[in-house]
Amino acid sequence: MPQLSLYIDQDTLDKVTARARSENVSVSKLVTSILSRDLADTWSPEFLATYGSIQDPTFVVPDQLDPSLDVPREEW
């Protein structure tokens, strides 16, 4: 498995170490977990929590268009 070296300040290291200890995992596993979550191609829970939070009567689901109005695709 590849290894990564980095430089961080003492305060950050203390926080990482304390959190790893509280979650009963190694610092390596904790940092891997945080990076994997942060770099994932998904929407954050905080963003998803905003869904439906706007109370504006102009935001409505548009009527569905009649599919027969579609232009036929060209044949290749």
Secondary structure, 3 states (H helix, E strand, C coil): CCCCCCCCCHHHHHHHHHHHHHCCCCHHHHHHHHHHHHHCCCCCHHHHCCCCCCCCCCCCCCCCCCHHHCCCCCCC
